[in-house]
Amino acid sequence: MNLNIRTAIADDCPRILELINELAVYERAPEEVTVDLNHFIEAGFGEKPIWKAFVAEVDGTVVGFALYYTRYSTWKGCRLYLEDFIVTEEMRGKSIGKILFEKVIAEAKNGNYNGMVWQVLDWNEPAINFYNKYNATLENGWLNAALSTTQIKAF
């Protein structure tokens, strides 16, 4: 297996979006992915990029990614927010996720972030077990809140 972890480029976006859809199916919410490819590319590689990502390639094919951005906490300061992290199902169990996740941790460390945060579904035991290997703090008591584009337009 020829594994390469590298910074994502715009040409990776169609494949990353495929993996985002794979993750959404796994998380039982495929209908929630509404971003289109052009918007996704613009948000990452346009005039004002707001996200960055690392991709994991095996033999030239992207099999995973970790997409992140800077989040500002009024309590903690700048923190790296890991928005999505996936290794495609057939490539799991080969330490690709470990190497990719540790690349993101190194980015947080090298960028002098005041921590790294992400979310995990409470039923996703494989992910929870993975994060527990890093002694990650899993918080109880917070609920996710959001307004959709439709709700904002209706305001």
Residue, then its C-alpha position, 0 to 999 in steps of 0.5 A: m500500500n502506497l499511502n500519501i497524506r497531503t494538503a488538498i487541492a481544488d482538483d480533489c474536491p469532486r472526490i472529497l464531496e463523494l466521501i462527504n456523501e459516503l459519510a452522510v449515508y453512514e450518519r443516516a442523513p444523506e439528504e442533508v448534504t446540499v452543498d454543490l461542487n462549485h460552492f464547495i470549491e469556492a469555499g476552499f480555494g476561492e478568493k477567501p478560502i474558509w476551509k483547508a483539508f488533508v487527503a489520504e491517497v492510496d496508490g493515487t486514489v483519495v480514500g480519506f480526508a480531514l477538513y478543518y478551519t479556525r474556530y474562535s472561542t470567546w473562552k479559549g481563543c483560536r481553536l482548530y475545528l475538525e468539520d469532517f473526517i472519514v476514511t472510506e469503509e474498504m480502507r479502514g483498519k489500515s492505520i490511515g485514519k490514525i495517520l490522517f488524524e495525527k496530521v490534523i493534531a500536528e497542524a493544531k500544534n504547529g499553528n499554535y491553536n488553543g485546542m482542537v474540537w470536533q463532534v461525534l454522534d453519540w451512537n458512533e461507537p467505532a469513532i468514539n473508541f478511536y477518539n478515546k485512544y487519544n484521551a479526547t474529552l467527550e462532552n455531555g450536555w450540549l445540543n447542536a443548534a442551527l438555522s437552515t438557508t430556508q429558515i434564514k430567508a424566511f426571517 
